[in-house]
Amino acid sequence: MNSPKPAPFAYGQIDERPEEDPGVDSSAPLEEGDRDTPVLLLEDLVVRFKSMEGIPITAVDRVSLRINRRETVGLVGETGCGKSTLARAALKLVPFQEGHVTLLGHDLAGLRNTELRSLRRRCQMIFQDPRGSLNPRMTVGRIIGEPLRVHGIGERREQAEAVREMMDLVGLPDELYARRPVQLSGGQQQRVGIARALITRPALVICDEPVSALDVSIRAQILNLLADLRDSLDVSFLFIAHDLAVVRHLSDRVAVMYLGRIVEEGPVGEIFAQPRHPYSQGLVAAILRADGFARQRLGQVRRLAAGDLPSLLNPPEGCRYQSRCPYALDDPCRKTPPPDFVDSSSGVSRLVACHRWEEIASDSLDSAVLGADGTEPDISIYAPPQGDPKDSVEPENRAGE
């Protein structure tokens, strides 16, 4: 008996498989009137693990976050604060124990595996290590086209056409189609990862530090590529990084994460111009700038973010930042966890998890924290490169050279 012929493939449209997942229409686009409908909504999310000794570890603790259509939300914090765990829990790649995750209008807790698989066509991920995330035995064309084959989208000829179209969109020349990852530079490998994530035309892409392993010049190309794709493909991003200059360039809103909790969230301009939480102030002060105020800013960083990140095996009581905070008091900072206070003093609402945020806000930041003239940091190094991105393709990195 012959198998049924796949449905005709129109690039950008996801075929339906009602026999597997009748409750999820992952291909339905958001209507124009749904522009404020969140693509991703996290409510009081809790993710716990157990250590090898069986000690429970709360990696994500009561985190709430919202990402709207065509919006880029930056998630920043030190290594080990729970950023990547939060991202994986948002796609249910790791289980969460409490809270709710609503993805494209669907509560993930109530979905079957087949429904989750269908929904993930519209929610993809770009990983931190481009080489480690690519199968070394596959060619570039096969890697980019793999999501189409996994989800049964289109016939082989149509898949190949879609892959070449996506390669052109992300600035990969056609001659790389039959090459393997080891024959590509780091920037080219990351472009392959971006193309693979976008091949199914997702509504949400989670970028887990996608440029941290790249050189600065290549990093600028990738960042500007993501910004262009966001506008042209109508996609939302959750952009995870520890480099605030990178986040400032790409994001609409910023959430600052510390030891499993969001300590400040708001519009990117507000967070950078007047950070309210001491930890946010320390991160902003740590941004490198080409001026003569490095020594003053180093002093601010040492004052605002002294010491190391505490262990999740034994987190501080009360406010989790109290062990490093220069403003911490015995009561309430070291006894009571702070709620999320709403700061509307600038006319735009933002959340601050700090008992003393109003006192801290009343003290004007030293100009060395912001810039030489008290303005936002200069990150012109991430300005868009001139010309077509394909005209400045990174040199090949052939094995043995």
Beta strands, then each sheet from edge to edge (+ up, - down):
strand 1: 38-50
strand 2: 56-68
strand 3: 72-76
strand 4: 98-103
strand 5: 106-107
strand 6: 123-126
strand 7: 204-208
strand 8: 236-241
strand 9: 253-258
strand 10: 261-267
strand 11: 341-343
strand 12: 350-352
sheet 1: 2+ 1- 4+ 5-
sheet 2: 6+ 7+ 8+ 3+ 9+ 10- 12+ 11-
end
